[in-house]
Amino acid sequence: REGVYRIKTMNTELLFVTLYKTEGKFNASTMYHDYFINEQLFHWQSQNATTPASKRGEEIIHHQARGIDLHLFVRNEKLTAGKAAPFVYHGKVTYRSHQGAGPMSVTFDVPGAA
């Protein structure tokens, strides 16, 4: 259910993102604005409590220096043909920049296609 799954023993976080959120179980406070800016950049919005000065915000901003790997999984919609839609792995992302607080809007570099 959560959008972030932490594997503490591996210093790894998995970001699970549904691009097109629908009404229903989602409400205005969980309708995060997540989208591909282009093939190399992804815009991700943190939970509402995350600020650049919070522990979580600092972990995102300084993930490389702290040895934390972030991996991005994306799906278009929650359901496909009435079943949970699969996520597509987009690789290990790296922090590029952020704006705002509570939630933070973060831009990640996405590995390019070889």
C-alpha positions as CSV (number, residue, x, y, z in Angstrom):
1,R,0.0,0.0,0.0
2,E,2.8,2.4,0.8
3,G,4.5,4.3,-2.0
4,V,7.9,3.7,-0.4
5,Y,9.3,0.4,0.8
6,R,12.5,0.4,2.8
7,I,15.0,-2.4,2.9
8,K,17.1,-1.3,5.9
9,T,19.6,-4.2,5.7
10,M,20.5,-3.1,2.1
11,N,20.3,0.7,2.5
12,T,17.7,0.6,-0.3
13,E,14.3,2.3,-0.8
14,L,11.8,1.3,-3.5
15,L,9.5,4.0,-4.8
16,F,6.2,2.7,-6.1
17,V,4.3,5.3,-8.1
18,T,0.9,5.2,-9.7
19,L,0.7,8.0,-12.2
20,Y,-3.0,8.4,-12.8
21,K,-4.8,8.4,-9.5
22,T,-8.5,8.2,-9.4
23,E,-11.1,9.3,-6.8
24,G,-12.3,6.7,-4.4
25,K,-9.8,5.5,-1.9
26,F,-7.5,8.4,-2.8
27,N,-8.4,11.8,-1.4
28,A,-7.0,15.3,-2.0
29,S,-4.3,14.8,0.6
30,T,-2.9,11.7,-1.2
31,M,-3.3,12.9,-4.8
32,Y,0.4,13.4,-5.3
33,H,1.7,14.9,-8.5
34,D,4.1,12.3,-9.9
35,Y,5.1,12.3,-13.6
36,F,7.9,12.0,-16.1
37,I,9.2,15.4,-17.1
38,N,11.1,13.6,-20.0
39,E,12.9,10.3,-20.5
40,Q,15.7,11.3,-18.1
41,L,13.8,13.2,-15.3
42,F,11.0,12.2,-13.0
43,H,8.9,14.5,-10.7
44,W,7.9,12.8,-7.5
45,Q,6.0,14.3,-4.6
46,S,6.7,13.2,-1.0
47,Q,4.2,12.6,1.7
48,N,2.7,15.8,3.2
49,A,4.8,15.6,6.4
50,T,8.1,15.6,4.5
51,T,10.2,18.8,4.4
52,P,13.8,19.5,3.4
53,A,14.7,19.8,7.1
54,S,12.9,16.6,8.2
55,K,14.8,13.3,8.6
56,R,13.0,11.9,5.6
57,G,13.7,15.0,3.5
58,E,17.4,14.9,4.3
59,E,17.6,11.2,3.5
60,I,16.1,11.9,0.0
61,I,18.3,15.0,-0.7
62,H,21.5,13.3,0.6
63,H,20.7,9.7,-0.3
64,Q,23.9,9.2,-2.3
65,A,26.2,10.6,0.4
66,R,24.5,8.4,2.9
67,G,24.8,5.3,0.7
68,I,21.0,4.9,0.2
69,D,19.9,3.5,-3.2
70,L,16.5,4.7,-4.5
71,H,14.8,2.5,-7.1
72,L,11.8,3.7,-9.1
73,F,8.8,1.5,-10.1
74,V,5.9,3.1,-12.0
75,R,2.5,2.1,-13.3
76,N,-0.1,4.1,-15.1
77,E,-3.2,3.1,-13.1
78,K,-3.9,1.1,-10.0
79,L,-6.1,-1.5,-11.9
80,T,-5.9,-3.2,-15.2
81,A,-8.9,-5.4,-16.2
82,G,-10.1,-5.3,-12.6
83,K,-6.7,-6.6,-11.2
84,A,-3.8,-4.8,-9.7
85,A,-1.7,-3.3,-12.5
86,P,2.0,-4.3,-12.6
87,F,4.7,-1.8,-11.9
88,V,7.5,-1.2,-14.4
89,Y,11.1,-0.9,-13.1
90,H,12.8,2.3,-14.3
91,G,16.1,1.8,-12.5
92,K,18.1,3.4,-9.7
93,V,17.3,7.1,-9.6
94,T,19.4,9.9,-8.2
95,Y,18.3,13.2,-6.5
96,R,18.6,16.3,-8.7
97,S,16.6,19.0,-7.0
98,H,13.6,19.8,-4.9
99,Q,11.0,22.5,-4.3
100,G,8.6,23.2,-1.5
101,A,7.9,21.5,1.7
102,G,5.0,19.4,3.1
103,P,5.1,17.8,0.5
104,M,8.4,18.2,-1.2
105,S,8.5,18.1,-5.0
106,V,11.6,16.2,-5.9
107,T,13.2,15.8,-9.4
108,F,15.1,12.6,-9.9
109,D,17.5,11.7,-12.7
110,V,16.3,8.4,-14.3
111,P,18.8,6.1,-16.0
112,G,18.7,6.7,-19.7
113,A,18.1,4.0,-22.3
114,A,21.4,2.6,-23.6
